[in-house]
């Protein structure tokens, strides 16, 4: 009985948010002086009680992030003084009717997002309703089919209708009605056209994951206060307006996964605020613009999967905050410069140069400079990645309250564990180097082994020679290692068995020799990890190792049982076979019931193969 205990006649605020409260909200027995109730971020269940109407003086109601279910009671819409209503992230259902919502004439902030069974009903009379105080509306994921007329007011500053089913486009009439908007999020809908961008005051515009077509109109450059522009994952075409580089406040420009052509604008201003530039997966051509060197705040640059033709843009080394550099699958060519200052590229955590035409040796100095990869990820390295878009709104406190830690989700594509994956929030802590599918040559520097925070390393499909550095044993965070299709020689360092997080290993198609190490994760890799190395031996390959260290184990004792034609050895084999059936059935039951210990299956299989091959060798020795 949380609310019933608060019987003080002058009590104004009940704040029990961020606790572990469970069960239903109590029935309220009598009118109360309480003006604000915060029960957010608990485990409260059941429905919202109709008796909440007794809180006649209530101005703010926070019930977000609980397990509330059922419809929103009509009594909530009779709270005449309510200015803030946050019911987001629950399991509420039913329909919110516009005529009911119109009763809340004092409402300034409303958030009912992330209630998958809740929908908004609109009607032709919606235009008659007025919300003179309404500033923030967040109806993300509420099955909204069209733009509600009663939200089209010049007073509105923040509008989030993302993750709905709105189709068509934004008309000029709607754009004019939203002339006061600062924040507009219509991502994940079915929009196809924009007759006109709304207003000139926007600071945040997110239209990603729609079906927008056509060009970007240059009128967008009139928004001098624009901080975030996300038009990614649409069908936009044409060239990128040069004027976008002239918006000094722009922090995030995301145009990835469209059909843009032409050159990247060479108009980025000196000391601009741009920190994230994503132009990947388009059809852009030409050079990397030199004016990007002016963007000293740049942290993420993704130009992958285009048709850029250029040498390595070594002048990017002057960017002191650059953490993610992705140039994958373009037409970059030539060698990388070896004259790199010791302080350059020190903050990089993701480097992807794969799928180009780079040649020559990879500069050892560059590996030595990667200081951010030489220590475990720290919060300061990536704390700003998701802050973009949350520092706007001229002090409107509801932005961080409404969006929590989400901000604007940055995503990049990387190839790891033999799969192409899209990283969103995990990009903030991911550490990787991908130089695959180029023509790099020479030895792999020992300095790579100092990058102890590496999680993915891919040098495949190059011309690297020499041995695998023994220093790789230090890469204790490594999850995926691909050195396939090179000209590597020598033995696999036995110390690499210390890499206990390693899930994917590919050393195929090299010139490696000697026994394959055993222990820990190396007991889980199959033949594909080592194929194409004619000099390798030992499990999981069906090629035994001969004269590779250690005395040959003693042969099994073969004793003729007196009075029997069956050697005692085969009696032991038959008994072992019987017990093996029992153990095998037990393991099978475990695997097919809990579906987890595949490491155990591989371990048993490997041990069986090892013993079987040892028995074959001994039999051959006896015959000889």
NUTOR-583144 format. One record per residue (C-alpha): residue in three letters; z, x, y. Coordinates in nm, 3 decimals. Example, Ala and Ser with C-alpha at 12.3 -4.5 7.8 and 13.67 -1.06 7.14 Angstrom:
<atoms>
   aa        w        u        v
  ALA    0.780    1.230   -0.450
  SER    0.714    1.367   -0.106
</atoms>
This chain:
<atoms>
   aa        w        u        v
  UNK    0.000    0.000    0.000
  UNK   -0.120    0.236    0.269
  UNK   -0.184    0.003    0.562
  UNK    0.110   -0.229    0.489
  UNK    0.353    0.057    0.540
  UNK    0.237    0.113    0.895
  UNK    0.432   -0.168    1.065
  UNK    0.518    0.010    1.389
  UNK    0.432   -0.241    1.662
  UNK    0.275    0.023    1.889
  UNK    0.086    0.219    1.623
  UNK   -0.269    0.297    1.738
  UNK   -0.410    0.544    1.483
  UNK   -0.401    0.570    1.102
  UNK   -0.565    0.892    0.983
  UNK   -0.550    0.950    0.607
  UNK   -0.892    1.111    0.573
  UNK   -0.963    1.403    0.341
  UNK   -0.690    1.321    0.091
  UNK   -0.688    1.205   -0.271
  UNK   -0.616    0.837   -0.221
  UNK   -0.726    0.609   -0.504
  UNK   -0.735    0.239   -0.573
  UNK   -0.830   -0.051   -0.344
  UNK   -0.755   -0.101    0.024
  UNK   -0.452   -0.329    0.064
  UNK   -0.473   -0.679    0.194
  UNK   -0.370   -0.683    0.558
  UNK   -0.102   -0.947    0.618
  UNK   -0.082   -0.984    0.993
  UNK   -0.243   -0.877    1.318
  UNK   -0.192   -0.515    1.406
  UNK   -0.206   -0.296    1.714
  UNK   -0.402   -0.033    1.521
  UNK   -0.717    0.075    1.705
  UNK   -0.853    0.341    1.470
  UNK   -0.848    0.373    1.089
  UNK   -0.978    0.682    0.910
  UNK   -0.976    0.668    0.529
  UNK   -1.288    0.880    0.481
  UNK   -1.332    1.139    0.206
  UNK   -1.098    0.989   -0.051
  UNK   -1.152    0.814   -0.386
  UNK   -1.084    0.460   -0.268
  UNK   -1.252    0.198   -0.487
  UNK   -1.304   -0.177   -0.507
  UNK   -1.439   -0.374   -0.211
  UNK   -1.359   -0.382    0.159
  UNK   -1.101   -0.663    0.203
  UNK   -1.190   -0.962    0.419
  UNK   -0.843   -0.938    0.569
  UNK   -0.960   -0.644    0.775
  UNK   -1.032   -0.914    1.035
  UNK   -0.660   -0.903    1.119
  UNK   -0.710   -0.564    1.283
  UNK   -0.824   -0.747    1.595
  UNK   -0.786   -0.442    1.820
  UNK   -0.980   -0.207    1.595
  UNK   -1.233    0.013    1.775
  UNK   -1.313    0.278    1.511
  UNK   -1.341    0.235    1.134
  UNK   -1.412    0.539    0.913
  UNK   -1.457    0.454    0.543
  UNK   -1.727    0.706    0.451
  UNK   -1.741    0.912    0.130
  UNK   -1.539    0.689   -0.102
  UNK   -1.625    0.469   -0.401
  UNK   -1.626    0.135   -0.224
  UNK   -1.850   -0.130   -0.377
  UNK   -1.962   -0.486   -0.320
  UNK   -2.099   -0.641    0.000
  UNK   -1.983   -0.566    0.352
  UNK   -1.751   -0.856    0.445
  UNK   -1.869   -1.075    0.732
  UNK   -1.527   -1.035    0.892
  UNK   -1.616   -0.681    0.997
  UNK   -1.883   -0.820    1.227
  UNK   -1.619   -1.029    1.406
  UNK   -1.432   -0.722    1.531
  UNK   -1.534   -0.762    1.892
  UNK   -1.402   -0.427    2.013
  UNK   -1.555   -0.213    1.738
  UNK   -1.738    0.089    1.881
  UNK   -1.770    0.305    1.567
  UNK   -1.851    0.187    1.213
  UNK   -1.901    0.449    0.941
  UNK   -1.947    0.314    0.586
  UNK   -2.177    0.591    0.461
  UNK   -2.177    0.750    0.115
  UNK   -2.030    0.465   -0.087
  UNK   -2.163    0.216   -0.344
  UNK   -2.191   -0.083   -0.113
  UNK   -2.451   -0.349   -0.189
  UNK   -2.602   -0.659   -0.039
  UNK   -2.792   -0.718    0.283
  UNK   -2.703   -0.639    0.642
  UNK   -2.854   -0.916    0.854
  UNK   -2.958   -0.840    1.207
  UNK   -2.795   -1.156    1.345
  UNK   -2.459   -1.048    1.202
  UNK   -2.494   -0.696    1.337
  UNK   -2.578   -0.836    1.680
  UNK   -2.220   -0.964    1.716
  UNK   -2.096   -0.607    1.759
  UNK   -2.192   -0.588    2.125
  UNK   -1.955   -0.296    2.188
  UNK   -2.097   -0.085    1.906
  UNK   -2.188    0.273    2.000
  UNK   -2.214    0.443    1.660
  UNK   -2.305    0.303    1.317
  UNK   -2.369    0.488    0.991
  UNK   -2.429    0.303    0.663
  UNK   -2.649    0.568    0.498
  UNK   -2.635    0.673    0.132
  UNK   -2.559    0.328   -0.008
  UNK   -2.850    0.290   -0.246
  UNK   -2.792   -0.083   -0.312
  UNK   -2.763   -0.175    0.054
  UNK   -3.058   -0.303    0.257
  UNK   -3.132   -0.412    0.611
  UNK   -3.287   -0.752    0.681
  UNK   -3.491   -0.802    0.997
  UNK   -3.657   -1.109    1.144
  UNK   -3.891   -1.206    1.424
  UNK   -3.596   -1.295    1.648
  UNK   -3.460   -0.940    1.642
  UNK   -3.609   -0.864    1.980
  UNK   -3.365   -1.112    2.133
  UNK   -3.064   -0.905    2.028
  UNK   -2.928   -0.643    2.262
  UNK   -2.704   -0.344    2.199
  UNK   -2.640   -0.206    2.546
  UNK   -2.380    0.045    2.423
  UNK   -2.554    0.161    2.105
  UNK   -2.621    0.536    2.104
  UNK   -2.630    0.643    1.736
  UNK   -2.787    0.460    1.439
  UNK   -2.798    0.620    1.093
  UNK   -2.955    0.395    0.829
  UNK   -3.083    0.660    0.587
  UNK   -3.163    0.531    0.239
  UNK   -3.112    0.160    0.310
  UNK   -3.445    0.019    0.188
  UNK   -3.569   -0.035    0.545
  UNK   -3.932   -0.154    0.537
  UNK   -4.019   -0.152    0.908
  UNK   -3.881   -0.038    1.240
  UNK   -3.603   -0.283    1.339
  UNK   -3.683   -0.431    1.680
  UNK   -3.319   -0.454    1.782
  UNK   -3.287   -0.072    1.757
  UNK   -3.573   -0.017    1.998
  UNK   -3.368    0.030    2.308
  UNK   -3.394    0.291    2.579
  UNK   -3.021    0.358    2.546
  UNK   -3.050    0.490    2.191
  UNK   -3.006    0.867    2.157
  UNK   -2.983    0.935    1.781
  UNK   -3.189    0.742    1.523
  UNK   -3.201    0.831    1.154
  UNK   -3.415    0.606    0.933
  UNK   -3.498    0.874    0.677
  UNK   -3.536    0.807    0.304
  UNK   -3.662    0.453    0.347
  UNK   -3.989    0.271    0.284
  UNK   -4.132    0.245    0.635
  UNK   -4.512    0.254    0.634
  UNK   -4.782    0.256    0.897
  UNK   -4.715    0.449    1.214
  UNK   -4.528    0.470    1.542
  UNK   -4.710    0.259    1.799
  UNK   -4.725    0.338    2.170
  UNK   -4.497    0.039    2.236
  UNK   -4.232    0.173    2.002
  UNK   -4.262    0.521    2.146
  UNK   -4.201    0.390    2.498
  UNK   -3.896    0.193    2.387
  UNK   -3.745    0.513    2.248
  UNK   -3.790    0.712    2.565
  UNK   -3.420    0.809    2.573
  UNK   -3.407    0.948    2.218
  UNK   -3.268    1.298    2.164
  UNK   -3.269    1.297    1.782
  UNK   -3.525    1.122    1.557
  UNK   -3.533    1.158    1.178
  UNK   -3.800    0.958    0.994
  UNK   -3.844    1.199    0.702
  UNK   -3.915    1.076    0.349
  UNK   -4.098    0.757    0.442
  UNK   -4.459    0.641    0.412
  UNK   -4.576    0.697    0.769
  UNK   -4.947    0.767    0.809
  UNK   -5.009    0.791    1.183
  UNK   -4.852    0.863    1.520
  UNK   -5.025    0.697    1.812
  UNK   -4.782    0.862    2.048
  UNK   -4.474    1.080    2.019
  UNK   -4.166    0.901    2.153
  UNK   -4.040    1.000    2.497
  UNK   -4.014    1.342    2.658
  UNK   -3.646    1.408    2.591
  UNK   -3.647    1.475    2.217
  UNK   -3.452    1.776    2.101
  UNK   -3.481    1.710    1.726
  UNK   -3.785    1.559    1.549
  UNK   -3.802    1.544    1.169
  UNK   -4.104    1.376    1.009
  UNK   -4.133    1.582    0.692
  UNK   -4.241    1.432    0.359
  UNK   -4.459    1.151    0.491
  UNK   -4.836    1.093    0.475
  UNK   -4.925    1.179    0.834
  UNK   -5.287    1.273    0.901
  UNK   -5.485    1.405    1.195
  UNK   -5.404    1.673    1.449
  UNK   -5.089    1.763    1.639
  UNK   -5.140    1.638    1.992
  UNK   -5.073    1.891    2.266
  UNK   -4.852    1.634    2.443
  UNK   -4.574    1.747    2.213
  UNK   -4.549    2.059    2.425
  UNK   -4.410    1.852    2.713
  UNK   -4.075    1.846    2.534
  UNK   -3.920    2.145    2.703
  UNK   -3.583    2.082    2.532
  UNK   -3.721    2.061    2.176
  UNK   -3.497    2.252    1.935
  UNK   -3.619    2.141    1.590
  UNK   -3.973    2.033    1.496
  UNK   -4.028    1.958    1.126
  UNK   -4.368    1.816    1.031
  UNK   -4.378    1.976    0.687
  UNK   -4.516    1.819    0.369
  UNK   -4.774    1.591    0.528
  UNK   -5.155    1.585    0.545
  UNK   -5.190    1.712    0.901
  UNK   -5.498    1.917    0.983
  UNK   -5.670    2.098    1.267
  UNK   -5.529    2.397    1.450
  UNK   -5.172    2.464    1.559
  UNK   -5.143    2.411    1.938
  UNK   -5.095    2.740    2.125
  UNK   -4.838    2.579    2.350
  UNK   -4.585    2.549    2.066
  UNK   -4.505    2.914    2.115
  UNK   -4.416    2.842    2.478
  UNK   -4.121    2.614    2.401
  UNK   -3.839    2.855    2.471
  UNK   -3.564    2.633    2.321
  UNK   -3.741    2.585    1.988
  UNK   -3.523    2.716    1.705
  UNK   -3.700    2.576    1.399
  UNK   -4.073    2.519    1.357
  UNK   -4.161    2.394    1.009
  UNK   -4.528    2.308    0.947
  UNK   -4.544    2.412    0.582
  UNK   -4.750    2.227    0.320
  UNK   -5.017    2.076    0.542
  UNK   -5.387    2.152    0.594
  UNK   -5.379    2.352    0.917
  UNK   -5.665    2.594    0.977
  UNK   -5.745    2.867    1.226
  UNK   -5.516    3.138    1.355
  UNK   -5.142    3.143    1.413
  UNK   -5.083    3.111    1.790
  UNK   -5.017    3.443    1.962
  UNK   -4.809    3.288    2.239
  UNK   -4.446    3.332    2.136
  UNK   -4.233    3.399    2.442
  UNK   -4.011    3.700    2.490
  UNK   -3.648    3.634    2.395
  UNK   -3.730    3.288    2.258
  UNK   -3.468    3.106    2.051
  UNK   -3.696    3.073    1.747
  UNK   -3.497    3.154    1.432
  UNK   -3.697    2.981    1.153
  UNK   -4.077    2.977    1.131
  UNK   -4.235    2.821    0.821
  UNK   -4.616    2.802    0.814
  UNK   -4.667    2.854    0.441
  UNK   -4.907    2.658    0.219
  UNK   -5.177    2.594    0.475
  UNK   -5.522    2.747    0.529
  UNK   -5.439    2.978    0.817
  UNK   -5.653    3.288    0.870
  UNK   -5.658    3.604    1.076
  UNK   -5.373    3.838    1.168
  UNK   -4.998    3.800    1.197
  UNK   -4.953    3.755    1.576
  UNK   -4.793    4.051    1.752
  UNK   -4.604    3.814    1.983
  UNK   -4.368    3.737    1.693
  UNK   -4.200    4.065    1.784
  UNK   -4.070    3.879    2.092
  UNK   -3.867    3.644    1.869
  UNK   -3.559    3.862    1.840
  UNK   -3.357    3.571    1.697
  UNK   -3.596    3.523    1.403
  UNK   -3.412    3.499    1.070
  UNK   -3.668    3.337    0.839
  UNK   -4.044    3.396    0.839
  UNK   -4.254    3.228    0.570
  UNK   -4.631    3.279    0.595
  UNK   -4.700    3.257    0.221
  UNK   -4.997    3.087    0.053
  UNK   -5.248    3.113    0.335
  UNK   -5.563    3.319    0.395
  UNK   -5.419    3.579    0.629
  UNK   -5.599    3.915    0.624
  UNK   -5.398    4.200    0.769
  UNK   -5.205    4.517    0.697
  UNK   -4.832    4.497    0.645
  UNK   -4.682    4.387    0.982
  UNK   -4.448    4.686    1.006
  UNK   -4.358    4.597    1.364
  UNK   -4.139    4.317    1.222
  UNK   -3.886    4.595    1.163
  UNK   -3.781    4.548    1.525
  UNK   -3.634    4.203    1.450
  UNK   -3.260    4.267    1.411
  UNK   -3.173    3.935    1.237
  UNK   -3.462    3.891    0.993
  UNK   -3.320    3.782    0.656
  UNK   -3.614    3.619    0.476
  UNK   -3.969    3.762    0.481
  UNK   -4.229    3.583    0.268
  UNK   -4.595    3.694    0.281
  UNK   -4.686    3.594   -0.075
  UNK   -5.042    3.509   -0.185
  UNK   -5.246    3.607    0.116
  UNK   -5.495    3.889    0.166
  UNK   -5.268    4.162    0.294
  UNK   -5.394    4.507    0.202
  UNK   -5.333    4.880    0.235
  UNK   -5.019    5.088    0.194
  UNK   -4.679    5.031    0.349
  UNK   -4.572    5.285    0.614
  UNK   -4.318    5.547    0.505
  UNK   -4.202    5.619    0.860
  UNK   -3.937    5.346    0.877
  UNK   -3.626    5.396    1.089
  UNK   -3.292    5.385    0.908
  UNK   -3.176    5.073    1.096
  UNK   -3.481    4.857    1.027
  UNK   -3.499    4.565    0.780
  UNK   -3.126    4.613    0.716
  UNK   -3.053    4.237    0.711
  UNK   -3.329    4.133    0.467
  UNK   -3.212    3.936    0.162
  UNK   -3.542    3.791    0.041
  UNK   -3.864    3.995    0.036
  UNK   -4.173    3.841   -0.122
  UNK   -4.500    4.037   -0.093
  UNK   -4.645    3.909   -0.422
  UNK   -5.008    3.816   -0.478
  UNK   -5.167    4.046   -0.221
  UNK   -5.370    4.369   -0.227
  UNK   -5.107    4.624   -0.128
  UNK   -5.161    4.977   -0.261
  UNK   -4.984    5.312   -0.272
  UNK   -4.620    5.389   -0.336
  UNK   -4.346    5.163   -0.208
  UNK   -4.146    5.342    0.065
  UNK   -3.816    5.471   -0.073
  UNK   -3.677    5.454    0.280
  UNK   -3.720    5.077    0.282
  UNK   -3.501    5.035   -0.027
  UNK   -3.242    5.261    0.134
  UNK   -3.239    5.044    0.447
  UNK   -3.167    4.716    0.268
  UNK   -2.797    4.724    0.346
  UNK   -2.752    4.345    0.314
  UNK   -2.853    4.377   -0.053
  UNK   -2.605    4.657   -0.116
  UNK   -2.304    4.432   -0.084
  UNK   -2.218    4.088   -0.214
  UNK   -2.338    3.802    0.009
  UNK   -2.103    3.733    0.296
  UNK   -2.072    3.416    0.494
  UNK   -2.183    3.582    0.818
  UNK   -2.517    3.667    0.663
  UNK   -2.621    3.305    0.616
  UNK   -2.386    3.089    0.817
  UNK   -2.657    3.014    1.072
  UNK   -2.925    2.909    0.821
  UNK   -2.806    2.547    0.823
  UNK   -2.676    2.531    1.178
  UNK   -3.023    2.466    1.320
  UNK   -3.038    2.118    1.467
  UNK   -2.663    2.074    1.494
  UNK   -2.616    2.246    1.828
  UNK   -2.799    1.980    2.024
  UNK   -2.727    1.637    2.163
  UNK   -2.549    1.748    2.480
  UNK   -2.203    1.729    2.331
  UNK   -2.246    1.409    2.130
  UNK   -1.974    1.461    1.869
  UNK   -2.127    1.219    1.619
  UNK   -2.400    1.463    1.514
  UNK   -2.180    1.695    1.307
  UNK   -1.969    1.400    1.190
  UNK   -2.272    1.215    1.066
  UNK   -2.451    1.504    0.905
  UNK   -2.164    1.710    0.775
  UNK   -2.300    2.044    0.657
  UNK   -2.655    1.931    0.597
  UNK   -2.817    2.017    0.929
  UNK   -3.187    2.064    0.874
  UNK   -3.247    2.171    0.516
  UNK   -3.449    2.490    0.500
  UNK   -3.657    2.534    0.185
  UNK   -3.860    2.825    0.052
  UNK   -4.053    2.869   -0.271
  UNK   -3.985    3.171   -0.492
  UNK   -4.092    3.266   -0.843
  UNK   -3.791    3.341   -1.057
  UNK   -3.712    3.314   -1.428
  UNK   -4.086    3.264   -1.492
  UNK   -4.089    2.947   -1.285
  UNK   -4.177    2.869   -0.925
  UNK   -3.871    2.712   -0.769
  UNK   -3.799    2.552   -0.434
  UNK   -3.475    2.676   -0.285
  UNK   -3.304    2.457   -0.027
  UNK   -2.938    2.521    0.033
  UNK   -2.931    2.801   -0.223
  UNK   -3.169    3.004   -0.007
  UNK   -2.861    3.091    0.197
  UNK   -2.713    3.297   -0.087
  UNK   -3.023    3.398   -0.286
  UNK   -3.115    3.769   -0.292
  UNK   -3.452    3.876   -0.433
  UNK   -3.743    4.122   -0.417
  UNK   -4.088    4.021   -0.543
  UNK   -4.369    4.279   -0.530
  UNK   -4.566    4.135   -0.822
  UNK   -4.945    4.107   -0.846
  UNK   -5.033    4.399   -0.620
  UNK   -5.153    4.755   -0.678
  UNK   -4.837    4.951   -0.604
  UNK   -4.812    5.279   -0.794
  UNK   -4.574    5.570   -0.846
  UNK   -4.223    5.572   -0.985
  UNK   -3.964    5.301   -0.926
  UNK   -3.706    5.465   -0.697
  UNK   -3.351    5.512   -0.824
  UNK   -3.238    5.361   -0.492
  UNK   -3.324    5.013   -0.624
  UNK   -3.011    5.039   -0.837
  UNK   -2.798    5.041   -0.522
  UNK   -2.899    4.684   -0.433
  UNK   -2.606    4.537   -0.623
  UNK   -2.641    4.180   -0.490
  UNK   -2.997    4.138   -0.625
  UNK   -3.041    3.825   -0.835
  UNK   -3.416    3.846   -0.895
  UNK   -3.639    4.155   -0.918
  UNK   -4.010    4.124   -0.995
  UNK   -4.235    4.433   -1.000
  UNK   -4.480    4.292   -1.258
  UNK   -4.859    4.338   -1.257
  UNK   -4.871    4.664   -1.063
  UNK   -4.935    5.028   -1.156
  UNK   -4.580    5.162   -1.156
  UNK   -4.527    5.468   -1.378
  UNK   -4.234    5.671   -1.503
  UNK   -3.920    5.540   -1.667
  UNK   -3.694    5.246   -1.590
  UNK   -3.425    5.388   -1.359
  UNK   -3.086    5.426   -1.527
  UNK   -2.936    5.304   -1.198
  UNK   -3.045    4.950   -1.291
  UNK   -2.713    4.927   -1.475
  UNK   -2.553    4.871   -1.131
  UNK   -2.745    4.545   -1.068
  UNK   -2.456    4.337   -1.199
  UNK   -2.568    4.014   -1.024
  UNK   -2.923    4.030   -1.165
  UNK   -3.040    3.710   -1.337
  UNK   -3.414    3.776   -1.371
  UNK   -3.593    4.111   -1.420
  UNK   -3.971    4.132   -1.464
  UNK   -4.134    4.476   -1.496
  UNK   -4.421    4.359   -1.717
  UNK   -4.783    4.476   -1.700
  UNK   -4.724    4.820   -1.551
  UNK   -4.749    5.173   -1.695
  UNK   -4.380    5.239   -1.747
  UNK   -4.280    5.486   -2.017
  UNK   -3.967    5.624   -2.179
  UNK   -3.681    5.433   -2.337
  UNK   -3.504    5.120   -2.217
  UNK   -3.172    5.241   -2.068
  UNK   -2.891    5.137   -2.302
  UNK   -2.664    5.089   -1.999
  UNK   -2.864    4.779   -1.902
  UNK   -2.668    4.583   -2.161
  UNK   -2.395    4.570   -1.895
  UNK   -2.603    4.317   -1.700
  UNK   -2.413    4.015   -1.828
  UNK   -2.579    3.762   -1.592
  UNK   -2.933    3.852   -1.702
  UNK   -3.109    3.537   -1.829
  UNK   -3.475    3.643   -1.816
  UNK   -3.612    3.986   -1.910
  UNK   -3.981    4.075   -1.930
  UNK   -4.076    4.435   -2.009
  UNK   -4.398    4.348   -2.193
  UNK   -4.728    4.537   -2.167
  UNK   -4.598    4.881   -2.076
  UNK   -4.572    5.214   -2.263
  UNK   -4.203    5.196   -2.348
  UNK   -4.073    5.367   -2.663
  UNK   -3.758    5.392   -2.870
  UNK   -3.500    5.143   -2.993
  UNK   -3.432    4.819   -2.808
  UNK   -3.069    4.811   -2.685
  UNK   -2.828    4.562   -2.837
  UNK   -2.527    4.377   -2.700
  UNK   -2.442    4.102   -2.451
  UNK   -2.750    3.933   -2.300
  UNK   -2.989    4.167   -2.483
  UNK   -2.900    3.982   -2.803
  UNK   -3.060    3.666   -2.662
  UNK   -3.409    3.793   -2.566
  UNK   -3.706    3.722   -2.794
  UNK   -4.023    3.912   -2.887
  UNK   -4.206    3.811   -2.569
  UNK   -3.973    4.027   -2.362
  UNK   -4.100    4.344   -2.534
  UNK   -4.451    4.270   -2.665
  UNK   -4.732    4.511   -2.582
  UNK   -4.510    4.821   -2.607
  UNK   -4.634    4.990   -2.925
  UNK   -4.357    5.250   -2.918
  UNK   -4.063    5.007   -2.916
  UNK   -3.873    4.933   -3.235
  UNK   -3.578    4.732   -3.355
  UNK   -3.490    4.368   -3.322
  UNK   -3.621    4.125   -3.216
  UNK   -3.944    4.309   -3.308
  UNK   -4.030    4.328   -3.678
  UNK   -4.067    4.702   -3.649
  UNK   -3.775    4.906   -3.784
  UNK   -3.655    5.218   -3.605
  UNK   -3.683    5.542   -3.806
  UNK   -3.495    5.857   -3.709
  UNK   -3.358    5.711   -3.387
  UNK   -3.002    5.829   -3.383
  UNK   -2.708    5.779   -3.617
  UNK   -2.688    5.822   -3.995
  UNK   -2.851    5.570   -4.222
  UNK   -2.587    5.323   -4.344
  UNK   -2.499    5.357   -4.716
  UNK   -2.708    5.156   -4.960
  UNK   -2.547    4.850   -5.116
  UNK   -2.375    4.912   -5.446
  UNK   -2.595    4.801   -5.738
  UNK   -2.399    4.759   -6.061
  UNK   -2.542    4.624   -6.386
  UNK   -2.304    4.358   -6.512
  UNK   -2.230    4.430   -6.877
  UNK   -2.408    4.193   -7.111
  UNK   -2.626    4.045   -6.838
  UNK   -2.989    4.105   -6.741
  UNK   -2.918    4.011   -6.376
  UNK   -2.791    4.300   -6.163
  UNK   -2.458    4.246   -5.998
  UNK   -2.630    4.297   -5.661
  UNK   -2.832    3.978   -5.702
  UNK   -2.519    3.786   -5.800
  UNK   -2.373    3.883   -5.464
  UNK   -2.695    3.772   -5.295
  UNK   -2.678    3.432   -5.463
  UNK   -2.314    3.385   -5.365
  UNK   -2.402    3.486   -5.008
  UNK   -2.686    3.238   -5.007
  UNK   -2.449    2.956   -5.099
  UNK   -2.199    3.045   -4.830
  UNK   -2.485    3.091   -4.582
  UNK   -2.598    2.734   -4.641
  UNK   -2.249    2.608   -4.557
  UNK   -2.227    2.821   -4.241
  UNK   -2.580    2.724   -4.139
  UNK   -2.512    2.354   -4.173
  UNK   -2.193    2.394   -3.969
  UNK   -2.378    2.577   -3.692
  UNK   -2.652    2.318   -3.698
  UNK   -2.398    2.041   -3.654
  UNK   -2.246    2.220   -3.354
  UNK   -2.585    2.280   -3.189
  UNK   -2.713    1.926   -3.234
  UNK   -2.389    1.763   -3.121
  UNK   -2.292    1.965   -2.813
  UNK   -2.634    2.129   -2.754
  UNK   -2.497    2.437   -2.590
  UNK   -2.431    2.752   -2.796
  UNK   -2.793    2.872   -2.825
  UNK   -2.661    3.220   -2.762
  UNK   -2.475    3.184   -3.091
  UNK   -2.787    3.072   -3.274
  UNK   -2.983    3.368   -3.138
  UNK   -2.698    3.603   -3.225
  UNK   -2.684    3.480   -3.586
  UNK   -3.063    3.489   -3.616
  UNK   -3.078    3.844   -3.481
  UNK   -2.801    3.962   -3.717
  UNK   -2.982    3.803   -4.012
  UNK   -3.310    3.974   -3.918
  UNK   -3.131    4.306   -3.876
  UNK   -2.965    4.289   -4.218
  UNK   -3.285    4.169   -4.385
  UNK   -3.490    4.458   -4.246
  UNK   -3.218    4.709   -4.341
  UNK   -3.226    4.576   -4.698
  UNK   -3.608    4.618   -4.709
  UNK   -3.582    4.981   -4.594
  UNK   -3.321    5.060   -4.858
  UNK   -3.533    4.907   -5.133
  UNK   -3.831    5.117   -5.021
  UNK   -3.613    5.429   -5.024
  UNK   -3.496    5.360   -5.377
  UNK   -3.853    5.304   -5.499
  UNK   -3.960    5.635   -5.348
</atoms>
